């Protein structure tokens, strides 16, 4: 990942359906549409934008208030974006989930109409008919799949990008979540992400200016990992063992997995995103647990949960933070890189030369860069660690966007940096994590989390 991609990761250039016969046509059991139809559906985004602009121009010429017209156009664009991405699922939905996490970076006049619609993409989407659900279960678990359960709800409890979750009860009485992958999910992912990249110049304005190419390429690189539920089951089982009986975190135990079906303990709780409406003390408590889990995973399980969007987190009735969806992880058997804590401490201590030398040793420097300029560029990473307690909010995030965007020109600091492979997902999680904290308006002892979990902090 080059410097322009480094900046791009910040977000804005910082960047139940009727039963059917078991011998129904196979195409009817796949994702909603063919690749051609999916591409046509996404093409409706820029075409819709052009039509709205024409109508808006006409209204302005007739004397309508320009600000009111612009606000209505943004609202209509947000509604269309959610409808298309949610209906298609696959890579389109996955892309929308990434957008939802980074809306805190955008100016309020752009972010506001998108916030409500994109938030829905964090953990919901139009569900598949029950006939398709049963077809997958027969294929993966055998024709007697119902004998595993005393109860199975064919209505999904949640439907997301490449699969949906059903609530069930095993014959021994344990409540479980059955995650079922949409047939054809891998092909749909690849097709959608290719189309998004091709439509980057016209989709980006609808997405609030987010660098759609960087996001689509990153998602495409992870397809093979996310569509194999046996890999996810291995990751989740490791995390569940590491956090078993933990007073702060809950990871559901895995009971059975195939490539397209994953059965694990059911977690009952409310969405992490709902915490945004909670009292300050509750927001701060949950937010601190959220960021603590992100850093605790490598230290305790040798895994970094690399998809930090709020749809993967639940606040349980007993106050613990439940964590699901281990399809995307960074395997770090030795924990986070040993240099991380030391380098951040050097930055906090304002030792620009030593910090720059250390970053060069780790492979972050692609071209000669001024040490003081580099320290200034990295301030958004360092500032939350300077104080014992830090307030994450949207205003601060937008300031960081403007700060980093200013360093992303042709000769700017961002263009002189690169991200070593071992740090790629760490970087994504760090940015995504602080974006979620800003969405929740959290005040947390972030520095204390780093001191507890980062190797080299106390060196």
N, C-alpha and C positions, 0 to 999 in steps of 0.2 A: 504494500500500500504506500503510494507516494504522498508527498506533502499535500497535493490538492485533494487526495482522498482522505487524508487526516483531517483537513478542514471540513470536508464534506460530511464526515460522520457526525458533526455537530448538529446537522439537521437542515440548515438553510445555507447551502454553500459553505457553511461551517457545518458548514453544512448542518300432519299424520295422515297421512296420505292413505289412500285405498290400497287394500291388499291386491296383489297381482300373482299371476301364475308363476311357479318356479321356473318354467321354461320361457319366460319373457325374454325378448331380445337383449343380448348382452349390453348393447349401447344404452339401453334404458336404465342400466344399473351403474352407469358411470357418472362422472360429474355432469352438471346440468347441460352442457353444450359441447359441440365439437370444437376443435382448435380454430377452425375458420369462423365459426359463430362466436367463439370467445373473443377473437381478434376484432370482429365486427362490433361486438358489444363495447369493447374498450374504445374503439374508434368513435363511439357515440359521445365520449367525454369531450374531445375537442370540438366535435360538430355541435354539441349542445352549447359549449362555451361561445362559439361563433354566433349561434342563433340568439343567445341571450344578449351578447354585445350589440347586435343589430337592433333588437327591441329596446335595449337601454338607450342607445343613441337616439332612436325615434322619440322616446319619452322625454329625453333632455331637450330635444329640439322643440317639443310641444310645451316646454316650460316646467317640467317636473324637477323637483329638487335633486341636484346631482348627487349629494351625499346619500340621500335616501335611496336613490336608484342604485348606487354602488353597493350599499348595504344589502339590498334585496338581491342583487346579482350574486354577491358572495354567498348569501344564504342558499340560493338556488343551486349554485355550483357545489356547495357542501352536501346538499341533499342528494344530488345526482351522483356525486363521488361515492357516498356511502351505499346507495342503491346498487350501483354497478359492482363495486368491489365486494360487497356482502353477498350479492347473488352469485357471483362467479366463484367465490371461495378460492382455493388454490393459491397461486402466486399473487393474484390480484388482491386477495384478502390479506395475505401475508404482508404485502407491501403496505396496505392500509393500516395494519397493526403497527408497523414501524413508524408510519406518519403520526399515529395517535400518540406515540410515546414522546415525540419531539415537538409537539405543538407549543410547548412552553417556551421554545426559542423564538417564536414568531411574534411580531408586533400584534397588539391586542385587536386592532381593527381587522387583521387577517385571521387571527387564531379563533376569535369568538364564534363565528358561524360554523367553524369546522369542529370545535371542541365537542359539542354534543353528539354529532354524527360519528366522528372518528372514535370517540370513546366506546361506542357500541361495538366497534370492530375488535376491541381488546379481548372479548370473550363470548361473542355471539355472532350468529349468521343464520340466514334462512336454512332450515333443516332439510335433510333428505327424506323422502317418503319411506315408510316402514318396510315396504317390499325390498328396497335396496339394502336397507340395514340387515334384513334377514338373509339376503343373498350373500353378503359378506360373512355373516356368522356361519352359514352352512359351509361356505368355502374354506374358512379358516379353522373352525372348531368341529366340523363334521355335521352330518344330517341330524344327529341326536344332540345338537348343541343345547337345546332347552333343558336337558337332563342335568346340566351343571347348576341350574338355578331353580330356586323355589319361586322366584318372582323376577320378571324382567319388564321394565317399562320401555315400550317401543317409541315413546315420545322422548326426544333427546333433552337432557338437562342443560346441555350447552353444545353449541355448534360453532366451530371455528374454521381455520383456514384449510387444513388437510384432513380433518376428522371431526367427529362429534362424540359426545360422552353421554352414556345412558346409565341410569341408576338401576341396580339389580340387587338381588339377595341370593347368596350361594345356598346350597342345600344344607350347609352347617349353620346357617343363620347370619353369617357375616354380610353386612352391607358393603357393596363394592361399586366402583365406577368402571364401566366397560367402555373403553375408548376404541372407536371403530374408524378406520381410515377409509376415506372415499375411494372407490375404485377409480383408477386412472389419475390419482393425485400427483404422481411424479411427472407424468406427461403434461398435466395441466400446469403444474408449477413451472416447468421449463418453458412451455408455450407462453404463459402469461408474462414471465419475466423478460423474455425476448421482446414481446410486444411493448412492454413498459419502457424498455430501453430504447426501442425504435421511436416511441412516441414521446421521448424525454422532453423535447422542447415545447410540446403542447400540453403535456400532462403536468409539468412542473408548476405552471401558474395555478392550476386547479388544486395542487397540493401545497399551496402557499409558498412556492419557491424552493421546496426541498430538492436536494440533488438526487433525483430518481435513478440516475445511472449507477451511482455508488451503492445505493441501497439494493437495487435489483441484482447487481453483480455479486454483492456479498451474500444475498439470499440464495442465488443460484449455486454458489460454491458449496452450500451446506445441504443441498437437496438430498443427496444420497444418505446422509446421516439421519435426517429428520423423517424420511419415509419408511425406515426400517424400525418397527416397534420393538424388535428383539434387542437392538442396540440401546434404545431408550429404556427398556426394562432393565438391562444391565446397569446403566447409569443410575436409575432410580433405586434399584435394590441396594447399590453401594451407598447412596446417600441416606436411604432409610435406615440402614444398619448403623451408619455413623451418627445419626441424630435420633436413634431409638430412645424413648423415654426422656427426651430433652424437655426441660421446662419452658423453653422459649419457642421452639420450632417443631413442626410436625411434617414428616414426609411419608406418604402412604406406602405401605408394604405392597410388593408385587406378588400376585397369586399365579398368573399365567400370562404368557405372551407368545404371539406369532408375529409374522411380518406386518400384519394389518390389524391385529386385535391385541389390546393390552388391558388386563384385568388387575385392578389394585384396590386397596381400601378406599372406601368413600369418606371424603372429608366434608363435613357440614360447616359452612361458614358464610360470611358476607364478603363481598368483593373488596379488595384493597382500595380500589378507586372510590368506594363509598366513604372512606375515611376523610375525604376532602370536605365533607359536610359535618364532621364530628367536632367536638370541642378541642381546643388547642392541645390540652394535655394528652388526649387520646391520639391526635394526629402525630404528636411528637413521639409518643411511645411506640406506635406502630411503625412510623417512619424509621426510627432507630433500629427496630428489629429487622426491618426490610434490608437496610444497608448492612447490618451486622451479618445477616445470612449470606449476602453476596460475598463478603470477605471471609466468612467462617468456612464456607464450602471447601476451598482449596486446602485449608489447614487441617480440617477434620476428616474430609472424605477424599481428598485428592482430586476434586471436581469443582470447576467453576460453572455455576448455572449461568449460561450465556444468553438467556432470553429474558431480560429483566422487566418486560412490560407487565402492567398490573394484573392482566388476566390470568397470570400464573400464580397469583398469591391470594390467599383467603385469610381473613381474621376469624379464628375459631371462637366458639362461645366461651371457652376457658381463657381466652386472651392470647393464645399461641398463634404464631404465624404459620399457616399451612402453605406448602410449596408443591406445585405440580408441574408437569410437562418438562421432562428431562431429555427431550429430543435433541436439543442443541447444548452441548457442554464443551468446555475445554478440559482435557484430561491433564491434570497437573499432579502426578504422584508425589512430587517433592514439594508441593505447595506453590505459592506464587514465587516468581523469580526473586532470588536473594537480594538483588540490587534495588528493588523498588523502594523499600523503606529508607535506605541510605540516601538515594537520590532525592526523594521528597524532603528529607531533613535538610539536605544541602540547599535546596531551593528555599525552604522556610528560613534558613539561616542567611539567605541572601548571598551565598557563595556561588556566584554565577560561573566562575571559571571551573571550579571542581565539579559542579553539576553538569556543565557542558562536556567536560572530559569523560565523566561517567556515562552520559548518554551516548557519546561516541563509542565508548567501549561496548555498550549494549547494542549498537547498530542502529541508533536512531538518526544519526547525522548523515545525510546524503551529500551535502555540499558544505563548504565553509560557511559558518554562521557566527555572527557576533554574539558573544556570551550574554551580554546585557539584553540585547534584543530577544534572544531566546528565552531568557528568564521572564521577560515581560510577556512574551507570547504565551507562556505556560501558566501565567497567573490564574486563569480560571480553574486549573487543576489544583493549584497550591493554596489559593485563598481560603477555601473551607477548612484547610488543615492548620492555618495560622492561629486561629482562635480556639479556645477551649470549647466554645459553643458557637454554632453558625446557623444563620437563618437562610434557608433555601426558599426562594419565591420566584415568580415569573419575571418580575422586574429585574432581579439580578441575572437571571438566565438571558434575558434579552440584551442586557449590557454586555454579557460575555460574547454573545453572537456578534454584536457590533465590533467588539474588540478584536476577535479572531478574524472576522471578515476583512478587517483592515490590514491584516498581515498575509492575506491570501492572494495578493496580486503577483504578477510575474516574478518580481524580484523579492517578494516578501519572505518572511521566515518560514511560513508554512510550506513553501515550495522547496525548501532546503532540507526537509525532514522526510523520514520514512518510518514505517512501523515494522519492526522485526516480526516474523510469523508468530513467535511465542506470545507476543503482546497484542496481537490483533483482536482477539475476543476479549481480553482484559480491558483494552481501550474501549471497546463497544459497551461492555458492562459498566465501566466507570461513567461514561457519558450518559447511558440510559438510566443508570441509577440516580444520578444527580438530577436528571430531567424529571423523573418521577417524584423525587423529593420536592422539587420546585412546584410541580402540579399539586402536591398535597399541602404545600405551604408549611414545611416542617422546620422546626428549630431543633438541632440535634448536636450531640457531642461527637462530631465526625472525627475529630482529631483522636479521641480516645479509641475509636474503632480501628483506625490506622495503627495506633500504637500497640493495640492488642494483637492484631493479625498480620501486619506487614513484616516480612523478614527484613532484617537489617535496620529497623527503626531505632533500636537501642545500641547499635554499634558505635 
